[in-house]
Amino acid sequence: MNFQIDFIEDKIEFFDATDLKTLEKKIEVKIEENKAILLGVHSVSHQMYANEKGLAYFTAVVHFKHKKLG
């Protein structure tokens, strides 16, 4: 029986929220989850959009990469 482990090398996840605290919390939770599969944050990109009523909308893209052991 052959057993082979393939690691996820790259993973990109998208987040959105109506306030920064919620967006940060969503990202923090996902960072902790991805640590279990040996992924660390490689980069973060974010934007804020205000609609015609002045309500803010925040988005972020987080690029996770495989952490090398050793």
MOPAC internal coordinates of N, CA, C and O (Angstrom, degrees):
PM7 1SCF
backbone

  N    0.0000 0     0.00 0     0.00 0    0    0    0
  C    1.4509 1     0.00 0     0.00 0    1    0    0
  C    1.5208 1   109.21 1     0.00 0    2    1    0
  O    1.2310 1   120.54 1   -52.60 1    3    2    1
  N    1.3127 1   116.57 1   127.40 1    3    2    1
  C    1.4584 1   122.68 1   178.77 1    5    3    2
  C    1.5166 1   109.88 1   -95.55 1    6    5    3
  O    1.2310 1   120.74 1   -49.62 1    7    6    5
  N    1.3184 1   116.20 1   130.38 1    7    6    5
  C    1.4598 1   120.76 1   177.61 1    9    7    6
  C    1.5169 1   108.04 1  -122.61 1   10    9    7
  O    1.2310 1   120.37 1   -59.01 1   11   10    9
  N    1.3203 1   116.91 1   120.99 1   11   10    9
  C    1.4566 1   121.52 1  -177.38 1   13   11   10
  C    1.5246 1   109.80 1  -128.26 1   14   13   11
  O    1.2310 1   121.14 1   -46.17 1   15   14   13
  N    1.3307 1   115.42 1   133.83 1   15   14   13
  C    1.4571 1   120.99 1   178.26 1   17   15   14
  C    1.5181 1   108.66 1  -104.95 1   18   17   15
  O    1.2310 1   120.41 1   -56.79 1   19   18   17
  N    1.3184 1   116.81 1   123.21 1   19   18   17
  C    1.4530 1   121.93 1   174.46 1   21   19   18
  C    1.5239 1   108.42 1  -109.66 1   22   21   19
  O    1.2310 1   121.09 1   -54.81 1   23   22   21
  N    1.3160 1   115.52 1   125.19 1   23   22   21
  C    1.4499 1   120.45 1   179.02 1   25   23   22
  C    1.5204 1   110.24 1   -88.41 1   26   25   23
  O    1.2310 1   120.82 1   -32.88 1   27   26   25
  N    1.3171 1   116.04 1   147.12 1   27   26   25
  C    1.4553 1   120.91 1   171.35 1   29   27   26
  C    1.5226 1   106.13 1   -74.63 1   30   29   27
  O    1.2310 1   120.24 1   -58.13 1   31   30   29
  N    1.3168 1   117.15 1   121.87 1   31   30   29
  C    1.4638 1   120.96 1  -178.20 1   33   31   30
  C    1.5274 1   112.00 1   -84.79 1   34   33   31
  O    1.2310 1   120.34 1   136.57 1   35   34   33
  N    1.3169 1   116.95 1   -43.43 1   35   34   33
  C    1.4629 1   122.59 1  -177.88 1   37   35   34
  C    1.5203 1   109.31 1  -136.19 1   38   37   35
  O    1.2310 1   121.41 1   -35.04 1   39   38   37
  N    1.3200 1   114.91 1   144.96 1   39   38   37
  C    1.4564 1   120.52 1   176.85 1   41   39   38
  C    1.5282 1   107.52 1  -148.73 1   42   41   39
  O    1.2310 1   120.47 1   -50.48 1   43   42   41
  N    1.3118 1   116.71 1   129.52 1   43   42   41
  C    1.4592 1   120.99 1   178.90 1   45   43   42
  C    1.5173 1   108.27 1  -116.20 1   46   45   43
  O    1.2310 1   120.89 1   -49.90 1   47   46   45
  N    1.3318 1   115.90 1   130.10 1   47   46   45
  C    1.4559 1   120.46 1  -178.90 1   49   47   46
  C    1.5252 1   109.78 1  -127.11 1   50   49   47
  O    1.2310 1   121.16 1   -32.55 1   51   50   49
  N    1.3350 1   115.38 1   147.45 1   51   50   49
  C    1.4529 1   123.00 1  -176.96 1   53   51   50
  C    1.5259 1   109.48 1  -114.37 1   54   53   51
  O    1.2310 1   120.96 1   -39.38 1   55   54   53
  N    1.3271 1   115.76 1   140.62 1   55   54   53
  C    1.4600 1   121.62 1  -178.18 1   57   55   54
  C    1.5274 1   109.65 1  -133.88 1   58   57   55
  O    1.2310 1   120.83 1   -28.24 1   59   58   57
  N    1.3368 1   116.02 1   151.76 1   59   58   57
  C    1.4586 1   120.34 1   175.20 1   61   59   58
  C    1.5206 1   109.66 1  -148.70 1   62   61   59
  O    1.2310 1   121.24 1   -26.12 1   63   62   61
  N    1.3322 1   115.24 1   153.88 1   63   62   61
  C    1.4669 1   121.16 1   179.69 1   65   63   62
  C    1.5231 1   108.64 1  -165.92 1   66   65   63
  O    1.2310 1   121.44 1   -14.58 1   67   66   65
  N    1.3209 1   114.85 1   165.42 1   67   66   65
  C    1.4571 1   119.77 1   178.31 1   69   67   66
  C    1.5286 1   112.66 1   -94.95 1   70   69   67
  O    1.2310 1   120.34 1   177.13 1   71   70   69
  N    1.3509 1   116.95 1    -2.87 1   71   70   69
  C    1.4621 1   120.07 1   173.82 1   73   71   70
  C    1.5294 1   109.15 1  -148.29 1   74   73   71
  O    1.2310 1   121.16 1   -23.34 1   75   74   73
  N    1.3229 1   115.39 1   156.66 1   75   74   73
  C    1.4652 1   120.44 1  -175.47 1   77   75   74
  C    1.5264 1   113.22 1   -65.36 1   78   77   75
  O    1.2310 1   119.98 1   141.50 1   79   78   77
  N    1.3271 1   117.64 1   -38.50 1   79   78   77
  C    1.4714 1   120.00 1  -179.22 1   81   79   78
  C    1.5276 1   111.13 1   -59.63 1   82   81   79
  O    1.2310 1   120.28 1   137.48 1   83   82   81
  N    1.3222 1   117.07 1   -42.52 1   83   82   81
  C    1.4639 1   121.16 1   179.58 1   85   83   82
  C    1.5204 1   110.63 1   -66.97 1   86   85   83
  O    1.2310 1   120.54 1   138.27 1   87   86   85
  N    1.3192 1   116.57 1   -41.73 1   87   86   85
  C    1.4635 1   120.71 1   178.36 1   89   87   86
  C    1.5251 1   110.71 1   -61.93 1   90   89   87
  O    1.2310 1   120.27 1   134.42 1   91   90   89
  N    1.3277 1   117.09 1   -45.58 1   91   90   89
  C    1.4621 1   121.31 1   178.57 1   93   91   90
  C    1.5290 1   111.13 1   -60.83 1   94   93   91
  O    1.2310 1   120.36 1   137.83 1   95   94   93
  N    1.3216 1   116.92 1   -42.17 1   95   94   93
  C    1.4646 1   121.12 1  -179.15 1   97   95   94
  C    1.5285 1   110.75 1   -63.73 1   98   97   95
  O    1.2310 1   120.35 1   136.46 1   99   98   97
  N    1.3552 1   116.94 1   -43.54 1   99   98   97
  C    1.4636 1   120.51 1   178.36 1  101   99   98
  C    1.5229 1   111.05 1   -59.77 1  102  101   99
  O    1.2310 1   120.62 1   137.74 1  103  102  101
  N    1.3354 1   116.42 1   -42.26 1  103  102  101
  C    1.4618 1   120.56 1  -179.66 1  105  103  102
  C    1.5260 1   110.75 1   -68.13 1  106  105  103
  O    1.2310 1   120.02 1   136.70 1  107  106  105
  N    1.3303 1   117.57 1   -43.30 1  107  106  105
  C    1.4691 1   121.63 1   179.10 1  109  107  106
  C    1.5290 1   111.62 1   -58.96 1  110  109  107
  O    1.2310 1   120.40 1   137.26 1  111  110  109
  N    1.3309 1   116.85 1   -42.74 1  111  110  109
  C    1.4656 1   121.16 1   179.43 1  113  111  110
  C    1.5243 1   109.87 1   -62.10 1  114  113  111
  O    1.2310 1   120.25 1   135.91 1  115  114  113
  N    1.3305 1   117.13 1   -44.09 1  115  114  113
  C    1.4565 1   120.96 1  -178.47 1  117  115  114
  C    1.5293 1   111.54 1   -68.74 1  118  117  115
  O    1.2310 1   119.93 1   145.43 1  119  118  117
  N    1.3333 1   117.74 1   -34.57 1  119  118  117
  C    1.4663 1   120.88 1   176.03 1  121  119  118
  C    1.5204 1   109.69 1   -60.24 1  122  121  119
  O    1.2310 1   120.13 1   134.26 1  123  122  121
  N    1.3225 1   117.36 1   -45.74 1  123  122  121
  C    1.4678 1   121.26 1   179.33 1  125  123  122
  C    1.5244 1   111.42 1   -63.23 1  126  125  123
  O    1.2310 1   120.35 1   138.34 1  127  126  125
  N    1.3398 1   116.93 1   -41.66 1  127  126  125
  C    1.4711 1   120.13 1   178.69 1  129  127  126
  C    1.5247 1   110.79 1   -63.54 1  130  129  127
  O    1.2310 1   120.34 1   138.44 1  131  130  129
  N    1.3205 1   116.96 1   -41.56 1  131  130  129
  C    1.4576 1   120.31 1  -176.75 1  133  131  130
  C    1.5253 1   113.41 1   -73.55 1  134  133  131
  O    1.2310 1   119.99 1   158.74 1  135  134  133
  N    1.3355 1   117.63 1   -21.26 1  135  134  133
  C    1.4656 1   120.21 1   174.56 1  137  135  134
  C    1.5257 1   110.62 1   -59.62 1  138  137  135
  O    1.2310 1   120.49 1   146.65 1  139  138  137
  N    1.3238 1   116.68 1   -33.35 1  139  138  137
  C    1.4657 1   121.58 1  -178.76 1  141  139  138
  C    1.5221 1   111.98 1   -64.99 1  142  141  139
  O    1.2310 1   120.42 1   153.43 1  143  142  141
  N    1.3219 1   116.81 1   -26.57 1  143  142  141
  C    1.4697 1   119.87 1   178.23 1  145  143  142
  C    1.5310 1   110.73 1  -108.22 1  146  145  143
  O    1.2310 1   121.20 1  -154.41 1  147  146  145
  N    1.3471 1   115.31 1    25.59 1  147  146  145
  C    1.4589 1   124.33 1   173.74 1  149  147  146
  C    1.5256 1   114.07 1    60.34 1  150  149  147
  O    1.2310 1   120.68 1  -141.98 1  151  150  149
  N    1.3207 1   116.30 1    38.02 1  151  150  149
  C    1.4584 1   120.82 1   175.19 1  153  151  150
  C    1.5245 1   109.60 1  -110.50 1  154  153  151
  O    1.2310 1   120.81 1   -45.83 1  155  154  153
  N    1.3286 1   116.05 1   134.17 1  155  154  153
  C    1.4521 1   121.67 1   176.35 1  157  155  154
  C    1.5153 1   110.01 1  -118.82 1  158  157  155
  O    1.2310 1   120.58 1   -16.94 1  159  158  157
  N    1.3149 1   116.50 1   163.06 1  159  158  157
  C    1.4572 1   121.38 1  -179.26 1  161  159  158
  C    1.5261 1   109.48 1   -72.48 1  162  161  159
  O    1.2310 1   121.03 1   -53.85 1  163  162  161
  N    1.3194 1   115.63 1   126.15 1  163  162  161
  C    1.4649 1   121.61 1   176.27 1  165  163  162
  C    1.5281 1   110.07 1   -97.82 1  166  165  163
  O    1.2310 1   120.52 1   136.17 1  167  166  165
  N    1.3277 1   116.62 1   -43.83 1  167  166  165
  C    1.4663 1   119.79 1   178.30 1  169  167  166
  C    1.5238 1   110.16 1  -157.92 1  170  169  167
  O    1.2310 1   121.59 1   -21.43 1  171  170  169
  N    1.3310 1   114.55 1   158.57 1  171  170  169
  C    1.4600 1   121.81 1   178.33 1  173  171  170
  C    1.5311 1   107.79 1  -134.29 1  174  173  171
  O    1.2310 1   121.16 1   -44.57 1  175  174  173
  N    1.3134 1   115.38 1   135.43 1  175  174  173
  C    1.4599 1   121.50 1   174.70 1  177  175  174
  C    1.5198 1   107.21 1  -128.14 1  178  177  175
  O    1.2310 1   120.31 1   -42.10 1  179  178  177
  N    1.3249 1   117.01 1   137.90 1  179  178  177
  C    1.4637 1   118.68 1  -177.88 1  181  179  178
  C    1.5175 1   111.13 1  -142.48 1  182  181  179
  O    1.2310 1   121.44 1   -21.41 1  183  182  181
  N    1.3144 1   114.85 1   158.59 1  183  182  181
  C    1.4580 1   121.59 1   178.44 1  185  183  182
  C    1.5208 1   109.54 1  -144.23 1  186  185  183
  O    1.2310 1   121.42 1   -22.04 1  187  186  185
  N    1.3369 1   114.90 1   157.96 1  187  186  185
  C    1.4496 1   121.57 1   174.96 1  189  187  186
  C    1.5238 1   107.55 1  -128.49 1  190  189  187
  O    1.2310 1   121.04 1   -43.71 1  191  190  189
  N    1.3084 1   115.62 1   136.29 1  191  190  189
  C    1.4649 1   121.94 1   179.64 1  193  191  190
  C    1.5248 1   107.88 1  -125.97 1  194  193  191
  O    1.2310 1   120.18 1   -45.49 1  195  194  193
  N    1.3203 1   117.27 1   134.51 1  195  194  193
  C    1.4650 1   121.40 1   174.61 1  197  195  194
  C    1.5233 1   107.95 1  -112.60 1  198  197  195
  O    1.2310 1   120.71 1   -55.35 1  199  198  197
  N    1.3295 1   116.25 1   124.65 1  199  198  197
  C    1.4660 1   119.30 1  -179.19 1  201  199  198
  C    1.5281 1   110.78 1   -78.80 1  202  201  199
  O    1.2310 1   120.46 1     2.19 1  203  202  201
  N    1.3118 1   116.72 1  -177.81 1  203  202  201
  C    1.4667 1   121.42 1  -176.29 1  205  203  202
  C    1.5290 1   113.29 1   -63.18 1  206  205  203
  O    1.2310 1   120.15 1   159.52 1  207  206  205
  N    1.3261 1   117.31 1   -20.48 1  207  206  205
  C    1.4682 1   121.41 1   177.61 1  209  207  206
  C    1.5246 1   111.48 1   -90.46 1  210  209  207
  O    1.2310 1   120.55 1   179.18 1  211  210  209
  N    1.3168 1   116.56 1    -0.82 1  211  210  209
  C    1.4595 1   121.12 1   179.48 1  213  211  210
  C    1.5125 1   114.13 1    85.61 1  214  213  211
  O    1.2310 1   119.82 1  -172.85 1  215  214  213
  N    1.3287 1   117.95 1     7.15 1  215  214  213
  C    1.4637 1   120.99 1   178.72 1  217  215  214
  C    1.5185 1   109.90 1   -80.07 1  218  217  215
  O    1.2310 1   120.93 1   -45.68 1  219  218  217
  N    1.3127 1   115.83 1   134.32 1  219  218  217
  C    1.4638 1   121.47 1  -177.47 1  221  219  218
  C    1.5279 1   110.84 1   -86.86 1  222  221  219
  O    1.2310 1   121.56 1   -31.23 1  223  222  221
  N    1.3180 1   114.62 1   148.77 1  223  222  221
  C    1.4617 1   122.56 1   176.59 1  225  223  222
  C    1.5253 1   106.38 1  -138.45 1  226  225  223
  O    1.2310 1   120.38 1   -56.00 1  227  226  225
  N    1.3288 1   116.88 1   124.00 1  227  226  225
  C    1.4591 1   122.13 1  -175.18 1  229  227  226
  C    1.5275 1   110.18 1  -110.72 1  230  229  227
  O    1.2310 1   120.98 1   -40.98 1  231  230  229
  N    1.3288 1   115.73 1   139.02 1  231  230  229
  C    1.4597 1   120.95 1   175.47 1  233  231  230
  C    1.5272 1   108.95 1  -132.43 1  234  233  231
  O    1.2310 1   121.23 1   -23.98 1  235  234  233
  N    1.3245 1   115.24 1   156.02 1  235  234  233
  C    1.4610 1   120.51 1   176.85 1  237  235  234
  C    1.5230 1   109.62 1  -149.12 1  238  237  235
  O    1.2310 1   121.57 1   -31.03 1  239  238  237
  N    1.3277 1   114.61 1   148.97 1  239  238  237
  C    1.4544 1   122.65 1   173.61 1  241  239  238
  C    1.5226 1   106.00 1  -121.57 1  242  241  239
  O    1.2310 1   120.59 1   -54.26 1  243  242  241
  N    1.3276 1   116.47 1   125.74 1  243  242  241
  C    1.4602 1   121.05 1   179.74 1  245  243  242
  C    1.5255 1   108.47 1  -117.48 1  246  245  243
  O    1.2310 1   121.48 1   -54.04 1  247  246  245
  N    1.3328 1   114.77 1   125.96 1  247  246  245
  C    1.4662 1   121.52 1   178.08 1  249  247  246
  C    1.5314 1   107.37 1  -100.47 1  250  249  247
  O    1.2310 1   121.15 1   -62.94 1  251  250  249
  N    1.3194 1   115.40 1   117.06 1  251  250  249
  C    1.4653 1   121.88 1   177.31 1  253  251  250
  C    1.5164 1   108.80 1  -101.02 1  254  253  251
  O    1.2310 1   120.48 1   -38.80 1  255  254  253
  N    1.3402 1   116.69 1   141.20 1  255  254  253
  C    1.4540 1   121.74 1   177.10 1  257  255  254
  C    1.5302 1   108.84 1  -128.09 1  258  257  255
  O    1.2310 1   122.01 1   -26.94 1  259  258  257
  N    1.3235 1   113.76 1   153.06 1  259  258  257
  C    1.4684 1   121.16 1   179.05 1  261  259  258
  C    1.5316 1   110.14 1   -62.94 1  262  261  259
  O    1.2310 1   120.66 1   -47.88 1  263  262  261
  N    1.3427 1   116.34 1   132.12 1  263  262  261
  C    1.4497 1   121.68 1   176.09 1  265  263  262
  C    1.5188 1   109.25 1   -84.15 1  266  265  263
  O    1.2310 1   119.83 1   -51.36 1  267  266  265
  N    1.3034 1   117.94 1   128.64 1  267  266  265
  C    1.4581 1   122.02 1   177.21 1  269  267  266
  C    1.5188 1   108.63 1   -77.34 1  270  269  267
  O    1.2310 1   120.17 1   -47.26 1  271  270  269
  N    1.3059 1   117.27 1   132.74 1  271  270  269
  C    1.4623 1   121.39 1   177.75 1  273  271  270
  C    1.5121 1   109.99 1   -85.58 1  274  273  271
  O    1.2310 1   121.56 1   -36.10 1  275  274  273
  N    1.3268 1   114.61 1   143.90 1  275  274  273
  C    1.4482 1   119.01 1   173.70 1  277  275  274
  C    1.4379 1   116.67 1    96.37 1  278  277  275
  O    1.2310 1   120.10 1   180.00 1  279  278  277

